[in-house]
Amino acid sequence: MKIESVNLPVKEAKGHLFVNNEAQVYVVDGETFPAGFPFGGCQICGQHPSYQVMGDAAHVQEPCPHPDGITTTITLSVPSGKLLVSDDLRPVYNWPDDSPLHYNSVLGRARAIESMAAIGCAYGPASDRSLGLYRTDPDRYIIATPWIDFDNDETPSIPEDTLLADMCTDVWAYSIADYEHWILKGGDPETLDQGDTIVNVTPGTYRFIHHSGERGFDLDVDETVIFAHVEQIA
């Protein structure tokens, strides 16, 4: 018996997003059988949908529940008027490690954002590139990576005087919390370092709209990449 494992192109994905848009199949003595999608399934919903092999391509049977990706919106209460901006506020804030959703999927990361917001932390996945909190208008901000054209003009695409906090991206994420709330939950100011910044804002409730889970979100563009919009709503 001869068994081979090969990948076929996905001709009909029904909204799912797969690495290289390929499905894995087994070829047993010349007959083709579905095997599964490699690398964690759909990058949006995390599912491994069933598919039919028709000719030299795979046709997905179940549609993705989030074909346009996910825009995750949360709120953060900041009664102290002080935002603690950091790359990592663990162990004071951390989501439970019992979610059945894989963090490598957009849906899994959206659930992590929501879980952190529920305990008082505006968390967001990021990349390993430079990241900052910038003021765009009174009580309005963006969390973004500026674009710099090093070949022609090294001026960042976002005015440098609007930068309120640089964010280290060693853990490919950022965390923002009300400074006094962080202390009440056990945070020790003596543990803060140069990678942590306290930003004064108008006390109130802030809405964070996270864009990194949206389909088409692209880091490799010659423009500012906005991970989240932030604004005071109450």
Stockholm file with secondary structure:
# STOCKHOLM 1.0

chainA/1-234         MKIESVNLPVKEAKGHLFVNNEAQVYVVDGETFPAGFPFGGCQICGQHPSYQVMGDAAHVQEPCPHPDGITTTITLSVPSGKLLVSDDLRPVYNWPDDSPLHYNSVLGRARAIESMAAIGCAYGPASDRSLGLYRTDPDRYIIATPWIDFDNDETPSIPEDTLLADMCTDVWAYSIADYEHWILKGGDPETLDQGDTIVNVTPGTYRFIHHSGERGFDLDVDETVIFAHVEQIA
#=GR chainA/1-234 SS CCEEEEEEEEEECTTCCCGGGEEEEEEETTEEEEEECSTTSCTTTCCCCCEEEETTEEEECSCCSCTTBCCEEEEEEETTSEEEEESCCTTTSCCCTTCSSCTTSHHHHHHHHHHHHHTTEEEEECCSSCEEEEEEETTEEEEEECCCBTTTBCCCSSCGGGEEEEECCTTSEEEEEEHHHHHHTTCCGGGCCTTCEEEECCSEEEEEEECTTBTTCCSSSSSCEEEEEEEECC
#=GC SS_cons         CCEEEEEEEEEECTTCCCGGGEEEEEEETTEEEEEECSTTSCTTTCCCCCEEEETTEEEECSCCSCTTBCCEEEEEEETTSEEEEESCCTTTSCCCTTCSSCTTSHHHHHHHHHHHHHTTEEEEECCSSCEEEEEEETTEEEEEECCCBTTTBCCCSSCGGGEEEEECCTTSEEEEEEHHHHHHTTCCGGGCCTTCEEEECCSEEEEEEECTTBTTCCSSSSSCEEEEEEEECC
//
